């Protein structure tokens, strides 16, 4: 289980820094949703992601945050919003 902190993901840069750290993304990770999709597509294991303080995250990231959820879904990653 991977726990992401919605309070630490207040903008796109912070969101991608949290993703890189918590998902163990490679150094060449491009810090955008296309790069995330590519990195997740290389993984073979299914994961469970919990986004804590989702309300803070949704307020800060809006539509971009919803696109993040779609990338997770497209790569078979179950997400729990807390």
PDB file of N, CA, C and O in Angstrom:
ATOM      1  N   UNK A   1       0.844  -1.169   0.000  1.00  0.00           N
ATOM      2  CA  UNK A   1       0.000   0.000   0.000  1.00  0.00           C
ATOM      3  C   UNK A   1       0.892   1.237   0.000  1.00  0.00           C
ATOM      4  O   UNK A   1       1.876   1.317   0.736  1.00  0.00           O
ATOM      5  N   UNK A   2       0.527   2.184  -0.833  1.00  0.00           N
ATOM      6  CA  UNK A   2       1.266   3.441  -0.946  1.00  0.00           C
ATOM      7  C   UNK A   2       0.358   4.550  -0.442  1.00  0.00           C
ATOM      8  O   UNK A   2      -0.765   4.704  -0.922  1.00  0.00           O
ATOM      9  N   UNK A   3       0.836   5.320   0.519  1.00  0.00           N
ATOM     10  CA  UNK A   3       0.035   6.398   1.088  1.00  0.00           C
ATOM     11  C   UNK A   3       0.589   7.732   0.616  1.00  0.00           C
ATOM     12  O   UNK A   3       1.750   8.062   0.854  1.00  0.00           O
ATOM     13  N   UNK A   4      -0.271   8.494  -0.061  1.00  0.00           N
ATOM     14  CA  UNK A   4       0.078   9.834  -0.524  1.00  0.00           C
ATOM     15  C   UNK A   4      -0.599  10.849   0.383  1.00  0.00           C
ATOM     16  O   UNK A   4      -1.737  10.647   0.810  1.00  0.00           O
ATOM     17  N   UNK A   5       0.097  11.935   0.676  1.00  0.00           N
ATOM     18  CA  UNK A   5      -0.414  12.974   1.563  1.00  0.00           C
ATOM     19  C   UNK A   5      -0.980  14.117   0.726  1.00  0.00           C
ATOM     20  O   UNK A   5      -0.231  14.878   0.114  1.00  0.00           O
ATOM     21  N   UNK A   6      -2.312  14.231   0.705  1.00  0.00           N
ATOM     22  CA  UNK A   6      -2.965  15.282  -0.076  1.00  0.00           C
ATOM     23  C   UNK A   6      -2.550  16.680   0.315  1.00  0.00           C
ATOM     24  O   UNK A   6      -2.587  17.586  -0.517  1.00  0.00           O
ATOM     25  N   UNK A   7      -2.153  16.881   1.569  1.00  0.00           N
ATOM     26  CA  UNK A   7      -1.713  18.199   2.021  1.00  0.00           C
ATOM     27  C   UNK A   7      -0.350  18.575   1.434  1.00  0.00           C
ATOM     28  O   UNK A   7      -0.019  19.756   1.324  1.00  0.00           O
ATOM     29  N   UNK A   8       0.424  17.575   1.062  1.00  0.00           N
ATOM     30  CA  UNK A   8       1.748  17.830   0.483  1.00  0.00           C
ATOM     31  C   UNK A   8       1.687  18.008  -1.033  1.00  0.00           C
ATOM     32  O   UNK A   8       2.702  18.301  -1.664  1.00  0.00           O
ATOM     33  N   UNK A   9       0.504  17.831  -1.617  1.00  0.00           N
ATOM     34  CA  UNK A   9       0.365  17.898  -3.071  1.00  0.00           C
ATOM     35  C   UNK A   9      -0.454  19.130  -3.461  1.00  0.00           C
ATOM     36  O   UNK A   9      -1.474  19.016  -4.140  1.00  0.00           O
ATOM     37  N   UNK A  10       0.001  20.299  -3.029  1.00  0.00           N
ATOM     38  CA  UNK A  10      -0.753  21.531  -3.213  1.00  0.00           C
ATOM     39  C   UNK A  10      -0.669  22.151  -4.597  1.00  0.00           C
ATOM     40  O   UNK A  10      -1.480  23.015  -4.932  1.00  0.00           O
ATOM     41  N   UNK A  11       0.282  21.736  -5.397  1.00  0.00           N
ATOM     42  CA  UNK A  11       0.376  22.199  -6.781  1.00  0.00           C
ATOM     43  C   UNK A  11       1.030  21.089  -7.596  1.00  0.00           C
ATOM     44  O   UNK A  11       1.409  20.053  -7.050  1.00  0.00           O
ATOM     45  N   UNK A  12       1.162  21.306  -8.893  1.00  0.00           N
ATOM     46  CA  UNK A  12       1.669  20.236  -9.765  1.00  0.00           C
ATOM     47  C   UNK A  12       3.085  19.801  -9.393  1.00  0.00           C
ATOM     48  O   UNK A  12       3.380  18.606  -9.372  1.00  0.00           O
ATOM     49  N   UNK A  13       3.954  20.755  -9.102  1.00  0.00           N
ATOM     50  CA  UNK A  13       5.331  20.391  -8.749  1.00  0.00           C
ATOM     51  C   UNK A  13       5.374  19.565  -7.470  1.00  0.00           C
ATOM     52  O   UNK A  13       6.082  18.561  -7.393  1.00  0.00           O
ATOM     53  N   UNK A  14       4.610  19.996  -6.467  1.00  0.00           N
ATOM     54  CA  UNK A  14       4.578  19.266  -5.200  1.00  0.00           C
ATOM     55  C   UNK A  14       3.939  17.890  -5.388  1.00  0.00           C
ATOM     56  O   UNK A  14       4.386  16.910  -4.792  1.00  0.00           O
ATOM     57  N   UNK A  15       2.903  17.816  -6.210  1.00  0.00           N
ATOM     58  CA  UNK A  15       2.249  16.543  -6.495  1.00  0.00           C
ATOM     59  C   UNK A  15       3.242  15.552  -7.091  1.00  0.00           C
ATOM     60  O   UNK A  15       3.319  14.404  -6.652  1.00  0.00           O
ATOM     61  N   UNK A  16       3.996  15.995  -8.086  1.00  0.00           N
ATOM     62  CA  UNK A  16       4.933  15.082  -8.745  1.00  0.00           C
ATOM     63  C   UNK A  16       6.124  14.737  -7.856  1.00  0.00           C
ATOM     64  O   UNK A  16       6.679  13.644  -7.965  1.00  0.00           O
ATOM     65  N   UNK A  17       6.522  15.655  -6.979  1.00  0.00           N
ATOM     66  CA  UNK A  17       7.587  15.335  -6.018  1.00  0.00           C
ATOM     67  C   UNK A  17       7.115  14.246  -5.057  1.00  0.00           C
ATOM     68  O   UNK A  17       7.870  13.328  -4.740  1.00  0.00           O
ATOM     69  N   UNK A  18       5.863  14.347  -4.592  1.00  0.00           N
ATOM     70  CA  UNK A  18       5.297  13.332  -3.699  1.00  0.00           C
ATOM     71  C   UNK A  18       5.182  11.988  -4.417  1.00  0.00           C
ATOM     72  O   UNK A  18       5.508  10.946  -3.849  1.00  0.00           O
ATOM     73  N   UNK A  19       4.716  12.016  -5.669  1.00  0.00           N
ATOM     74  CA  UNK A  19       4.605  10.783  -6.443  1.00  0.00           C
ATOM     75  C   UNK A  19       5.967  10.131  -6.646  1.00  0.00           C
ATOM     76  O   UNK A  19       6.116   8.919  -6.488  1.00  0.00           O
ATOM     77  N   UNK A  20       6.946  10.935  -6.994  1.00  0.00           N
ATOM     78  CA  UNK A  20       8.292  10.394  -7.247  1.00  0.00           C
ATOM     79  C   UNK A  20       8.842   9.717  -5.994  1.00  0.00           C
ATOM     80  O   UNK A  20       9.400   8.622  -6.054  1.00  0.00           O
ATOM     81  N   UNK A  21       8.672  10.391  -4.867  1.00  0.00           N
ATOM     82  CA  UNK A  21       9.186   9.846  -3.611  1.00  0.00           C
ATOM     83  C   UNK A  21       8.427   8.580  -3.198  1.00  0.00           C
ATOM     84  O   UNK A  21       9.041   7.545  -2.943  1.00  0.00           O
ATOM     85  N   UNK A  22       7.124   8.660  -3.133  1.00  0.00           N
ATOM     86  CA  UNK A  22       6.334   7.572  -2.576  1.00  0.00           C
ATOM     87  C   UNK A  22       6.208   6.372  -3.520  1.00  0.00           C
ATOM     88  O   UNK A  22       6.107   5.233  -3.065  1.00  0.00           O
ATOM     89  N   UNK A  23       6.215   6.625  -4.833  1.00  0.00           N
ATOM     90  CA  UNK A  23       6.110   5.522  -5.783  1.00  0.00           C
ATOM     91  C   UNK A  23       7.477   4.985  -6.192  1.00  0.00           C
ATOM     92  O   UNK A  23       7.561   3.988  -6.908  1.00  0.00           O
ATOM     93  N   UNK A  24       8.546   5.635  -5.744  1.00  0.00           N
ATOM     94  CA  UNK A  24       9.887   5.188  -6.100  1.00  0.00           C
ATOM     95  C   UNK A  24      10.148   5.300  -7.589  1.00  0.00           C
ATOM     96  O   UNK A  24      10.724   4.398  -8.199  1.00  0.00           O
ATOM     97  N   UNK A  25       9.718   6.419  -8.174  1.00  0.00           N
ATOM     98  CA  UNK A  25       9.883   6.606  -9.612  1.00  0.00           C
ATOM     99  C   UNK A  25      11.345   6.876  -9.949  1.00  0.00           C
ATOM    100  O   UNK A  25      12.081   7.400  -9.112  1.00  0.00           O
ATOM    101  N   UNK A  26      11.772   6.531 -11.148  1.00  0.00           N
ATOM    102  CA  UNK A  26      13.187   6.657 -11.521  1.00  0.00           C
ATOM    103  C   UNK A  26      13.636   8.122 -11.638  1.00  0.00           C
ATOM    104  O   UNK A  26      12.818   9.036 -11.732  1.00  0.00           O
ATOM    105  N   UNK A  27      14.937   8.308 -11.631  1.00  0.00           N
ATOM    106  CA  UNK A  27      15.504   9.664 -11.693  1.00  0.00           C
ATOM    107  C   UNK A  27      15.115  10.396 -12.968  1.00  0.00           C
ATOM    108  O   UNK A  27      15.060  11.625 -12.981  1.00  0.00           O
ATOM    109  N   UNK A  28      14.847   9.661 -14.038  1.00  0.00           N
ATOM    110  CA  UNK A  28      14.486  10.304 -15.303  1.00  0.00           C
ATOM    111  C   UNK A  28      12.998  10.657 -15.386  1.00  0.00           C
ATOM    112  O   UNK A  28      12.542  11.150 -16.418  1.00  0.00           O
ATOM    113  N   UNK A  29      12.247  10.414 -14.326  1.00  0.00           N
ATOM    114  CA  UNK A  29      10.814  10.729 -14.308  1.00  0.00           C
ATOM    115  C   UNK A  29      10.604  12.192 -14.675  1.00  0.00           C
ATOM    116  O   UNK A  29      11.211  13.085 -14.084  1.00  0.00           O
ATOM    117  N   UNK A  30       9.743  12.426 -15.652  1.00  0.00           N
ATOM    118  CA  UNK A  30       9.560  13.764 -16.210  1.00  0.00           C
ATOM    119  C   UNK A  30       8.680  14.718 -15.437  1.00  0.00           C
ATOM    120  O   UNK A  30       8.593  15.890 -15.803  1.00  0.00           O
ATOM    121  N   UNK A  31       8.024  14.268 -14.384  1.00  0.00           N
ATOM    122  CA  UNK A  31       7.239  15.177 -13.567  1.00  0.00           C
ATOM    123  C   UNK A  31       5.973  15.683 -14.236  1.00  0.00           C
ATOM    124  O   UNK A  31       5.585  16.835 -14.043  1.00  0.00           O
ATOM    125  N   UNK A  32       5.327  14.830 -15.021  1.00  0.00           N
ATOM    126  CA  UNK A  32       4.038  15.176 -15.612  1.00  0.00           C
ATOM    127  C   UNK A  32       3.224  13.889 -15.746  1.00  0.00           C
ATOM    128  O   UNK A  32       3.742  12.792 -15.536  1.00  0.00           O
ATOM    129  N   UNK A  33       1.946  14.034 -16.097  1.00  0.00           N
ATOM    130  CA  UNK A  33       1.072  12.861 -16.120  1.00  0.00           C
ATOM    131  C   UNK A  33       1.426  11.883 -17.230  1.00  0.00           C
ATOM    132  O   UNK A  33       1.241  10.677 -17.064  1.00  0.00           O
ATOM    133  N   UNK A  34       1.931  12.373 -18.361  1.00  0.00           N
ATOM    134  CA  UNK A  34       2.365  11.459 -19.421  1.00  0.00           C
ATOM    135  C   UNK A  34       3.542  10.607 -18.946  1.00  0.00           C
ATOM    136  O   UNK A  34       3.587   9.402 -19.194  1.00  0.00           O
ATOM    137  N   UNK A  35       4.489  11.245 -18.262  1.00  0.00           N
ATOM    138  CA  UNK A  35       5.643  10.508 -17.737  1.00  0.00           C
ATOM    139  C   UNK A  35       5.203   9.516 -16.666  1.00  0.00           C
ATOM    140  O   UNK A  35       5.717   8.399 -16.600  1.00  0.00           O
ATOM    141  N   UNK A  36       4.254   9.922 -15.829  1.00  0.00           N
ATOM    142  CA  UNK A  36       3.734   9.007 -14.816  1.00  0.00           C
ATOM    143  C   UNK A  36       3.093   7.795 -15.476  1.00  0.00           C
ATOM    144  O   UNK A  36       3.333   6.660 -15.065  1.00  0.00           O
ATOM    145  N   UNK A  37       2.284   8.033 -16.491  1.00  0.00           N
ATOM    146  CA  UNK A  37       1.645   6.938 -17.211  1.00  0.00           C
ATOM    147  C   UNK A  37       2.685   5.978 -17.787  1.00  0.00           C
ATOM    148  O   UNK A  37       2.527   4.760 -17.706  1.00  0.00           O
ATOM    149  N   UNK A  38       3.742   6.533 -18.365  1.00  0.00           N
ATOM    150  CA  UNK A  38       4.808   5.695 -18.921  1.00  0.00           C
ATOM    151  C   UNK A  38       5.475   4.853 -17.828  1.00  0.00           C
ATOM    152  O   UNK A  38       5.688   3.655 -18.011  1.00  0.00           O
ATOM    153  N   UNK A  39       5.805   5.482 -16.692  1.00  0.00           N
ATOM    154  CA  UNK A  39       6.475   4.763 -15.606  1.00  0.00           C
ATOM    155  C   UNK A  39       5.573   3.686 -15.007  1.00  0.00           C
ATOM    156  O   UNK A  39       6.025   2.579 -14.715  1.00  0.00           O
ATOM    157  N   UNK A  40       4.304   4.017 -14.827  1.00  0.00           N
ATOM    158  CA  UNK A  40       3.378   3.030 -14.270  1.00  0.00           C
ATOM    159  C   UNK A  40       3.153   1.892 -15.242  1.00  0.00           C
ATOM    160  O   UNK A  40       2.960   0.749 -14.828  1.00  0.00           O
ATOM    161  N   UNK A  41       3.176   2.194 -16.537  1.00  0.00           N
ATOM    162  CA  UNK A  41       3.000   1.162 -17.551  1.00  0.00           C
ATOM    163  C   UNK A  41       4.146   0.163 -17.577  1.00  0.00           C
ATOM    164  O   UNK A  41       3.970  -0.971 -18.023  1.00  0.00           O
ATOM    165  N   UNK A  42       5.320   0.574 -17.101  1.00  0.00           N
ATOM    166  CA  UNK A  42       6.486  -0.318 -17.040  1.00  0.00           C
ATOM    167  C   UNK A  42       6.413  -1.277 -15.862  1.00  0.00           C
ATOM    168  O   UNK A  42       7.092  -2.304 -15.851  1.00  0.00           O
ATOM    169  N   UNK A  43       5.598  -0.948 -14.878  1.00  0.00           N
ATOM    170  CA  UNK A  43       5.468  -1.795 -13.690  1.00  0.00           C
ATOM    171  C   UNK A  43       4.555  -2.967 -13.989  1.00  0.00           C
ATOM    172  O   UNK A  43       3.627  -2.850 -14.789  1.00  0.00           O
ATOM    173  N   UNK A  44       4.808  -4.060 -13.369  1.00  0.00           N
ATOM    174  CA  UNK A  44       4.014  -5.255 -13.584  1.00  0.00           C
ATOM    175  C   UNK A  44       3.117  -5.585 -12.393  1.00  0.00           C
ATOM    176  O   UNK A  44       2.182  -6.376 -12.518  1.00  0.00           O
ATOM    177  N   UNK A  45       3.399  -4.985 -11.244  1.00  0.00           N
ATOM    178  CA  UNK A  45       2.607  -5.302 -10.070  1.00  0.00           C
ATOM    179  C   UNK A  45       1.439  -4.323  -9.917  1.00  0.00           C
ATOM    180  O   UNK A  45       1.544  -3.148 -10.268  1.00  0.00           O
ATOM    181  N   UNK A  46       0.347  -4.827  -9.395  1.00  0.00           N
ATOM    182  CA  UNK A  46      -0.776  -3.963  -9.068  1.00  0.00           C
ATOM    183  C   UNK A  46      -0.500  -3.334  -7.716  1.00  0.00           C
ATOM    184  O   UNK A  46       0.163  -3.929  -6.866  1.00  0.00           O
ATOM    185  N   UNK A  47      -1.002  -2.147  -7.526  1.00  0.00           N
ATOM    186  CA  UNK A  47      -0.751  -1.439  -6.280  1.00  0.00           C
ATOM    187  C   UNK A  47      -2.054  -0.870  -5.750  1.00  0.00           C
ATOM    188  O   UNK A  47      -3.042  -0.726  -6.469  1.00  0.00           O
ATOM    189  N   UNK A  48      -2.018  -0.558  -4.487  1.00  0.00           N
ATOM    190  CA  UNK A  48      -3.110   0.142  -3.833  1.00  0.00           C
ATOM    191  C   UNK A  48      -2.554   1.468  -3.357  1.00  0.00           C
ATOM    192  O   UNK A  48      -1.559   1.510  -2.634  1.00  0.00           O
ATOM    193  N   UNK A  49      -3.198   2.552  -3.763  1.00  0.00           N
ATOM    194  CA  UNK A  49      -2.775   3.895  -3.370  1.00  0.00           C
ATOM    195  C   UNK A  49      -3.873   4.496  -2.508  1.00  0.00           C
ATOM    196  O   UNK A  49      -5.049   4.458  -2.868  1.00  0.00           O
ATOM    197  N   UNK A  50      -3.483   5.046  -1.377  1.00  0.00           N
ATOM    198  CA  UNK A  50      -4.399   5.779  -0.509  1.00  0.00           C
ATOM    199  C   UNK A  50      -3.990   7.247  -0.566  1.00  0.00           C
ATOM    200  O   UNK A  50      -2.828   7.583  -0.338  1.00  0.00           O
ATOM    201  N   UNK A  51      -4.945   8.113  -0.870  1.00  0.00           N
ATOM    202  CA  UNK A  51      -4.676   9.553  -0.847  1.00  0.00           C
ATOM    203  C   UNK A  51      -5.343  10.118   0.398  1.00  0.00           C
ATOM    204  O   UNK A  51      -6.565  10.247   0.463  1.00  0.00           O
ATOM    205  N   UNK A  52      -4.518  10.452   1.383  1.00  0.00           N
ATOM    206  CA  UNK A  52      -5.007  11.042   2.633  1.00  0.00           C
ATOM    207  C   UNK A  52      -5.318  12.516   2.398  1.00  0.00           C
ATOM    208  O   UNK A  52      -4.719  13.150   1.530  1.00  0.00           O
ATOM    209  N   UNK A  53      -6.234  13.047   3.154  1.00  0.00           N
ATOM    210  CA  UNK A  53      -6.641  14.451   3.031  1.00  0.00           C
ATOM    211  C   UNK A  53      -7.004  14.781   1.592  1.00  0.00           C
ATOM    212  O   UNK A  53      -6.546  15.776   1.031  1.00  0.00           O
ATOM    213  N   UNK A  54      -7.834  13.929   1.008  1.00  0.00           N
ATOM    214  CA  UNK A  54      -8.202  14.093  -0.395  1.00  0.00           C
ATOM    215  C   UNK A  54      -8.889  15.435  -0.652  1.00  0.00           C
ATOM    216  O   UNK A  54      -8.713  16.014  -1.724  1.00  0.00           O
ATOM    217  N   UNK A  55      -9.654  15.932   0.296  1.00  0.00           N
ATOM    218  CA  UNK A  55     -10.327  17.222   0.115  1.00  0.00           C
ATOM    219  C   UNK A  55      -9.345  18.344  -0.141  1.00  0.00           C
ATOM    220  O   UNK A  55      -9.580  19.187  -1.006  1.00  0.00           O
ATOM    221  N   UNK A  56      -8.242  18.368   0.602  1.00  0.00           N
ATOM    222  CA  UNK A  56      -7.202  19.380   0.392  1.00  0.00           C
ATOM    223  C   UNK A  56      -6.585  19.227  -0.989  1.00  0.00           C
ATOM    224  O   UNK A  56      -6.360  20.206  -1.701  1.00  0.00           O
ATOM    225  N   UNK A  57      -6.317  17.986  -1.349  1.00  0.00           N
ATOM    226  CA  UNK A  57      -5.730  17.697  -2.655  1.00  0.00           C
ATOM    227  C   UNK A  57      -6.661  18.139  -3.782  1.00  0.00           C
ATOM    228  O   UNK A  57      -6.226  18.802  -4.724  1.00  0.00           O
ATOM    229  N   UNK A  58      -7.936  17.776  -3.689  1.00  0.00           N
ATOM    230  CA  UNK A  58      -8.905  18.105  -4.738  1.00  0.00           C
ATOM    231  C   UNK A  58      -9.069  19.616  -4.873  1.00  0.00           C
ATOM    232  O   UNK A  58      -9.194  20.135  -5.982  1.00  0.00           O
ATOM    233  N   UNK A  59      -9.070  20.310  -3.753  1.00  0.00           N
ATOM    234  CA  UNK A  59      -9.204  21.768  -3.782  1.00  0.00           C
ATOM    235  C   UNK A  59      -7.992  22.417  -4.451  1.00  0.00           C
ATOM    236  O   UNK A  59      -8.141  23.363  -5.224  1.00  0.00           O
ATOM    237  N   UNK A  60      -6.812  21.917  -4.158  1.00  0.00           N
ATOM    238  CA  UNK A  60      -5.583  22.494  -4.707  1.00  0.00           C
ATOM    239  C   UNK A  60      -5.366  22.145  -6.169  1.00  0.00           C
ATOM    240  O   UNK A  60      -4.949  22.996  -6.955  1.00  0.00           O
ATOM    241  N   UNK A  61      -5.642  20.915  -6.538  1.00  0.00           N
ATOM    242  CA  UNK A  61      -5.275  20.428  -7.867  1.00  0.00           C
ATOM    243  C   UNK A  61      -6.430  20.368  -8.855  1.00  0.00           C
ATOM    244  O   UNK A  61      -6.196  20.291 -10.061  1.00  0.00           O
ATOM    245  N   UNK A  62      -7.650  20.401  -8.384  1.00  0.00           N
ATOM    246  CA  UNK A  62      -8.815  20.455  -9.254  1.00  0.00           C
ATOM    247  C   UNK A  62      -8.824  19.396 -10.344  1.00  0.00           C
ATOM    248  O   UNK A  62      -8.643  18.209 -10.072  1.00  0.00           O
ATOM    249  N   UNK A  63      -9.036  19.833 -11.583  1.00  0.00           N
ATOM    250  CA  UNK A  63      -9.154  18.923 -12.728  1.00  0.00           C
ATOM    251  C   UNK A  63      -7.873  18.113 -12.945  1.00  0.00           C
ATOM    252  O   UNK A  63      -7.936  16.962 -13.377  1.00  0.00           O
ATOM    253  N   UNK A  64      -6.723  18.700 -12.651  1.00  0.00           N
ATOM    254  CA  UNK A  64      -5.455  17.986 -12.808  1.00  0.00           C
ATOM    255  C   UNK A  64      -5.420  16.778 -11.877  1.00  0.00           C
ATOM    256  O   UNK A  64      -4.922  15.715 -12.248  1.00  0.00           O
ATOM    257  N   UNK A  65      -5.947  16.945 -10.676  1.00  0.00           N
ATOM    258  CA  UNK A  65      -6.018  15.833  -9.733  1.00  0.00           C
ATOM    259  C   UNK A  65      -6.918  14.717 -10.228  1.00  0.00           C
ATOM    260  O   UNK A  65      -6.629  13.539 -10.015  1.00  0.00           O
ATOM    261  N   UNK A  66      -8.002  15.082 -10.885  1.00  0.00           N
ATOM    262  CA  UNK A  66      -8.897  14.065 -11.437  1.00  0.00           C
ATOM    263  C   UNK A  66      -8.210  13.311 -12.583  1.00  0.00           C
ATOM    264  O   UNK A  66      -8.442  12.116 -12.764  1.00  0.00           O
ATOM    265  N   UNK A  67      -7.376  13.997 -13.347  1.00  0.00           N
ATOM    266  CA  UNK A  67      -6.608  13.335 -14.409  1.00  0.00           C
ATOM    267  C   UNK A  67      -5.611  12.352 -13.803  1.00  0.00           C
ATOM    268  O   UNK A  67      -5.369  11.284 -14.364  1.00  0.00           O
ATOM    269  N   UNK A  68      -5.035  12.712 -12.658  1.00  0.00           N
ATOM    270  CA  UNK A  68      -4.127  11.801 -11.956  1.00  0.00           C
ATOM    271  C   UNK A  68      -4.857  10.510 -11.601  1.00  0.00           C
ATOM    272  O   UNK A  68      -4.321   9.418 -11.790  1.00  0.00           O
ATOM    273  N   UNK A  69      -6.071  10.635 -11.088  1.00  0.00           N
ATOM    274  CA  UNK A  69      -6.852   9.443 -10.736  1.00  0.00           C
ATOM    275  C   UNK A  69      -7.114   8.580 -11.961  1.00  0.00           C
ATOM    276  O   UNK A  69      -7.113   7.352 -11.870  1.00  0.00           O
ATOM    277  N   UNK A  70      -7.337   9.213 -13.097  1.00  0.00           N
ATOM    278  CA  UNK A  70      -7.563   8.458 -14.338  1.00  0.00           C
ATOM    279  C   UNK A  70      -6.306   7.700 -14.742  1.00  0.00           C
ATOM    280  O   UNK A  70      -6.397   6.562 -15.200  1.00  0.00           O
ATOM    281  N   UNK A  71      -5.129   8.311 -14.581  1.00  0.00           N
ATOM    282  CA  UNK A  71      -3.871   7.633 -14.915  1.00  0.00           C
ATOM    283  C   UNK A  71      -3.698   6.406 -14.023  1.00  0.00           C
ATOM    284  O   UNK A  71      -3.317   5.338 -14.502  1.00  0.00           O
ATOM    285  N   UNK A  72      -3.972   6.555 -12.742  1.00  0.00           N
ATOM    286  CA  UNK A  72      -3.901   5.398 -11.845  1.00  0.00           C
ATOM    287  C   UNK A  72      -4.847   4.303 -12.326  1.00  0.00           C
ATOM    288  O   UNK A  72      -4.450   3.146 -12.457  1.00  0.00           O
ATOM    289  N   UNK A  73      -6.084   4.670 -12.585  1.00  0.00           N
ATOM    290  CA  UNK A  73      -7.086   3.709 -13.023  1.00  0.00           C
ATOM    291  C   UNK A  73      -6.676   3.015 -14.314  1.00  0.00           C
ATOM    292  O   UNK A  73      -6.814   1.798 -14.435  1.00  0.00           O
ATOM    293  N   UNK A  74      -6.178   3.771 -15.270  1.00  0.00           N
ATOM    294  CA  UNK A  74      -5.765   3.209 -16.558  1.00  0.00           C
ATOM    295  C   UNK A  74      -4.632   2.200 -16.413  1.00  0.00           C
ATOM    296  O   UNK A  74      -4.433   1.348 -17.279  1.00  0.00           O
ATOM    297  N   UNK A  75      -3.889   2.304 -15.305  1.00  0.00           N
ATOM    298  CA  UNK A  75      -2.771   1.393 -15.090  1.00  0.00           C
ATOM    299  C   UNK A  75      -3.077   0.329 -14.040  1.00  0.00           C
ATOM    300  O   UNK A  75      -2.167  -0.303 -13.503  1.00  0.00           O
ATOM    301  N   UNK A  76      -4.366   0.137 -13.750  1.00  0.00           N
ATOM    302  CA  UNK A  76      -4.777  -0.927 -12.854  1.00  0.00           C
ATOM    303  C   UNK A  76      -4.465  -0.692 -11.397  1.00  0.00           C
ATOM    304  O   UNK A  76      -4.377  -1.641 -10.618  1.00  0.00           O
ATOM    305  N   UNK A  77      -4.295   0.565 -11.017  1.00  0.00           N
ATOM    306  CA  UNK A  77      -3.970   0.893  -9.626  1.00  0.00           C
ATOM    307  C   UNK A  77      -5.244   1.312  -8.910  1.00  0.00           C
ATOM    308  O   UNK A  77      -5.915   2.263  -9.309  1.00  0.00           O
ATOM    309  N   UNK A  78      -5.561   0.591  -7.855  1.00  0.00           N
ATOM    310  CA  UNK A  78      -6.738   0.920  -7.067  1.00  0.00           C
ATOM    311  C   UNK A  78      -6.405   2.098  -6.163  1.00  0.00           C
ATOM    312  O   UNK A  78      -5.335   2.137  -5.554  1.00  0.00           O
ATOM    313  N   UNK A  79      -7.330   3.066  -6.074  1.00  0.00           N
ATOM    314  CA  UNK A  79      -7.117   4.252  -5.256  1.00  0.00           C
ATOM    315  C   UNK A  79      -8.239   4.347  -4.222  1.00  0.00           C
ATOM    316  O   UNK A  79      -9.419   4.206  -4.540  1.00  0.00           O
ATOM    317  N   UNK A  80      -7.837   4.587  -2.996  1.00  0.00           N
ATOM    318  CA  UNK A  80      -8.773   4.860  -1.901  1.00  0.00           C
ATOM    319  C   UNK A  80      -8.605   6.313  -1.526  1.00  0.00           C
ATOM    320  O   UNK A  80      -7.491   6.768  -1.265  1.00  0.00           O
ATOM    321  N   UNK A  81      -9.705   7.046  -1.495  1.00  0.00           N
ATOM    322  CA  UNK A  81      -9.682   8.461  -1.135  1.00  0.00           C
ATOM    323  C   UNK A  81     -10.083   8.589   0.318  1.00  0.00           C
ATOM    324  O   UNK A  81     -11.152   8.136   0.724  1.00  0.00           O
ATOM    325  N   UNK A  82      -9.222   9.207   1.092  1.00  0.00           N
ATOM    326  CA  UNK A  82      -9.424   9.302   2.547  1.00  0.00           C
ATOM    327  C   UNK A  82      -9.558  10.755   2.950  1.00  0.00           C
ATOM    328  O   UNK A  82      -9.734  11.054   4.131  1.00  0.00           O
TER     329      UNK A  82
END
